[in-house]
Amino acid sequence: MKNDSPVNAFQKPINLHHNLALWQDIAALKCTLFEGCAPITAANSTTEIAELKWEEDKTTIVGKLEDLEAVKLNFEADLNNMKVQQEAQGQKYHVLKAELDAQWEYTKKMSEKMTVLKKKAASLEEEHDALNHDIKEFKHKMIVVETEANDNKVKKAQFEAQLQEV
């Protein structure tokens, strides 16, 4: 884009004046080379000034338009790049979401399995406690049986001693 500094603002009238003087010199040269040329009048001069001003404005506007079109092309390229990046991010998102869903399903299954295993462990713990109780009872009965056996041995020995006496 062109710079609209104060220096440029002063150069425009100078350029316009210079262009008019140049045009007048060219017109005078044509008149001397080719006879029958109409003299330069103030009306012609004003029209030419307006045409030169219009051409200058047109050149400025066309330059700005070209600059804006270049900026537009840059923005379109940036937009296309961002669309590509967004698509890539979208694909990454879908992959990550699928992985997360799969992990969540696995977690749910493992949680259910863990619940079943905890129930089984509790059941086995109860069975273990019952068996320990049975073992204690059995040991107690064995002690009672051993005591009775010892008592019976003593009684047998006593009966045998009494039998010997008789």
C-alpha positions in Angstrom: 0.0 0.0 0.0 1.2 3.5 -0.6 2.2 5.7 2.2 -0.2 8.7 2.7 2.4 10.9 4.5 2.3 14.7 4.5 5.3 14.7 2.0 3.2 12.6 -0.4 0.3 15.0 0.0 2.5 17.9 -1.1 4.0 15.9 -4.0 0.6 15.2 -5.6 0.0 18.9 -6.6 3.6 19.2 -7.7 3.3 16.1 -9.8 0.0 17.4 -11.2 1.5 20.8 -12.0 4.5 19.1 -13.5 2.3 16.8 -15.6 0.3 19.8 -16.9 3.4 21.7 -17.8 4.8 18.6 -19.6 1.5 18.2 -21.4 1.5 21.8 -22.5 5.1 21.5 -23.7 4.2 18.4 -25.7 1.1 20.1 -27.2 3.2 23.2 -28.2 5.8 20.9 -29.8 3.1 19.2 -31.8 1.7 22.5 -32.9 5.1 23.6 -34.2 5.7 20.4 -36.0 2.2 20.1 -37.4 0.7 23.3 -38.5 -3.0 23.9 -38.0 -3.0 22.9 -34.4 -5.5 24.5 -32.1 -4.1 26.8 -29.5 -4.1 25.6 -25.9 -6.9 27.3 -24.0 -7.7 27.5 -20.3 -10.7 25.1 -20.9 -8.4 22.5 -22.5 -6.0 23.0 -19.7 -8.7 22.5 -17.0 -10.0 19.4 -18.7 -6.5 18.1 -19.0 -5.8 18.8 -15.3 -9.0 17.0 -14.4 -8.0 14.1 -16.6 -4.5 13.9 -15.2 -6.0 14.1 -11.6 -8.4 11.3 -12.5 -5.6 9.2 -13.9 -3.5 9.8 -10.8 -6.4 8.9 -8.6 -7.2 5.9 -10.7 -3.5 4.8 -10.4 -3.7 5.2 -6.7 -6.9 3.3 -6.4 -5.7 0.5 -8.7 -2.5 0.3 -6.6 -4.5 0.1 -3.4 -6.9 -2.5 -5.0 -3.9 -4.6 -6.0 -2.5 -4.4 -2.5 -5.9 -5.4 -1.1 -6.1 -8.3 -3.5 -2.6 -9.4 -2.4 -3.8 -9.2 1.2 -6.9 -11.1 0.3 -4.9 -13.9 -1.3 -2.7 -14.1 1.8 -5.8 -14.3 4.0 -7.3 -17.0 1.7 -4.0 -19.0 1.9 -4.0 -18.6 5.7 -7.6 -19.7 5.8 -6.8 -22.8 3.7 -3.9 -23.6 6.0 -6.1 -23.2 9.1 -8.7 -25.5 7.5 -6.1 -28.1 6.9 -4.8 -27.7 10.5 -8.4 -27.9 11.7 -9.0 -31.1 9.7 -5.8 -32.6 11.2 -6.9 -31.6 14.7 -10.3 -33.1 14.0 -8.8 -36.4 13.0 -6.6 -36.4 16.1 -9.6 -35.6 18.2 -11.5 -38.6 16.7 -8.6 -40.9 17.2 -8.1 -39.8 20.8 -11.9 -40.0 21.4 -11.9 -43.6 20.1 -9.0 -44.5 22.3 -10.6 -42.9 25.3 -13.9 -44.7 24.6 -12.0 -48.1 24.3 -10.1 -47.4 27.5 -13.4 -46.5 29.2 -15.1 -49.7 28.1 -12.0 -51.7 29.3 -12.2 -49.8 32.6 -15.9 -50.7 33.0 -15.2 -54.3 32.2 -12.3 -54.5 34.7 -14.4 -52.8 37.3 -17.2 -55.3 36.9 -14.6 -58.1 37.0 -13.1 -56.6 40.1 -16.5 -56.5 41.8 -17.1 -60.2 40.9 -13.6 -61.1 42.2 -14.2 -59.1 45.5 -17.4 -61.1 46.0 -15.6 -64.3 45.3 -12.8 -63.3 47.7 -15.4 -62.5 50.4 -17.0 -65.9 49.9 -13.7 -67.7 50.0 -12.8 -65.7 53.2 -16.1 -66.9 54.8 -15.3 -70.5 53.7 -11.8 -70.1 55.2 -13.2 -68.9 58.5 -15.7 -71.8 58.6 -12.9 -74.3 57.9 -10.7 -72.7 60.6 -13.7 -73.1 63.0 -14.1 -76.8 61.9 -10.4 -77.4 62.5 -10.5 -75.9 66.0 -13.5 -78.1 66.8 -11.7 -81.1 65.4 -8.6 -80.4 67.4 -10.7 -79.9 70.5 -12.4 -83.3 69.8 -9.0 -84.9 69.3 -7.9 -83.6 72.7 -11.0 -85.0 74.3 -10.6 -88.3 72.5 -6.9 -88.5 73.6 -7.9 -87.6 77.1 -10.5 -90.3 77.1 -8.0 -92.8 75.6 -5.6 -92.0 78.4 -8.3 -92.3 81.0 -9.3 -95.6 79.4 -5.7 -96.8 79.6 -5.5 -95.9 83.2 -8.8 -97.6 83.9 -7.6 -100.7 81.9 -4.4 -100.8 83.9 -6.5 -100.5 87.1 -8.8 -103.3 86.0 -5.9 -105.5 85.0 -4.4 -104.8 88.4 -7.6 -105.7 90.1 -7.9 -108.8 88.0 -4.4 -109.8 89.0 -5.3 -109.5 92.6 -8.3 -111.7 92.2 
